[in-house]
């Protein structure tokens, strides 16, 4: 009986042994390949992190041009998370250096990126609108961030402030006052934003009084 069993196993191995070996090799190679990919990803992330924080160090040291160059290098890299953060910092460096158009271009690219986190996309939209609020037509500002002024949107108060500034510039003092009061009355609004809104309401008061019928 044992001899018969052994013979059957030999027959099975003769027929399927090569396939078993091929499958085993494929599994081993697959695991090795996955481990290699994980290692490569870790190295990429490590390198991106080093470059990213080196760029931050340059920015904090008051070297905006060098920081911008390093951020641009990280932004062109393969690690999406650090690349996106680097692009946002690069835009901020451009803005700080007075290169508004360059900054807005990057913010718009981030805002239009389907792979970016929605919260970061919204933040990029707000930053671009804030840079443009003194020069762009009011309609452009509304188009950029008007939909963020919604009761359930976490960015609503930041959007309200920008929309109020655009309304003020367009001499729509009533709408500017309304938006600023919306910020003050919103208990979830950041304290510093509410303080700015209160200051703006005080500045608007004479303009609104002047419009009242005598």
DAUR-V542050 format. One record per run of one state. SS is the DSSP state (h for helix, s for strand, l for the rest). FROM is the first residue (numbers start at 1). TO is the last residue. Records with the same first field share a line. If there is no record, write none. Layout:
SS: FROM-TO ; FROM-TO
This chain:
l: 1-1 ; 61-63 ; 76-79 ; 97-99 ; 112-117 ; 133-137 ; 149-155 ; 170-172 ; 186-190 ; 212-214
h: 2-60 ; 64-75 ; 80-96 ; 100-111 ; 118-132 ; 138-148 ; 156-169 ; 173-185 ; 191-211
